[in-house]
Amino acid sequence: MYGLQVDLDCPSQPIVPSPELLQDALDVGHQSRMVTTPPLKRQRVVDAYLESSSFERKKWEVVEEFTALEEFNYLVGDRLEAFKTSIEFKDLLTKQLMAYKVSVEFEDL
């Protein structure tokens, strides 16, 4: 490990790196592993994460936090209400409903 100073003349001295030094070493290890990981494998790892339930959960948490902000309601509120009454919105709902009706989830019900 770099940054670790040990007195080699005193063999009984324990080597105890600081937590910061250990974290730095871990960070460097993670970064170098990502750099040396082949692009295809890296892409598979990213794809697996994007398909995971934890990513879906986090994505919806972020969306809920964002839509709960006052700024969101101020910026989007009127336009959202207008969109909900539009023909485009009704068409979108119809398409989503039709897609759901032919989905596996609907069949399981």
C-alpha positions, 0 to 999 in steps of 0.5 A, a space after each residue: 500500500 502506498 502512503 503506509 510508513 513502517 519502521 522496518 528496524 522494528 519487526 514487532 511493530 504492528 502494521 495498522 493502516 488508517 481507515 482512510 488509507 484502506 478506503 483509498 486502496 479499495 477505491 483504487 482497486 475498484 477503479 482499476 478493476 473497472 478499467 481492466 474489465 472487458 467492455 462486454 463484461 462491463 456492459 453485462 454488469 451494467 445491464 444486469 443492474 439496470 434490470 434489477 429490482 433495486 434499480 427499479 426501486 431507486 428509480 421510482 424513489 427518485 421520481 417520487 422525490 422529484 414530483 413531491 418538490 414544490 418546484 415540480 408542481 409549480 413548473 408542471 402542474 398546469 401543463 400536466 392537467 392540460 395533458 391529462 385532458 388531451 387526446 394524446 393522453 387518452 391514446 397513450 392510456 389506451 395503448 398502455 392498457 392494450 399492451 398490459 392486456 397481452 402481457 404475462 402479468 395480465 395473463 397471471 391474473 
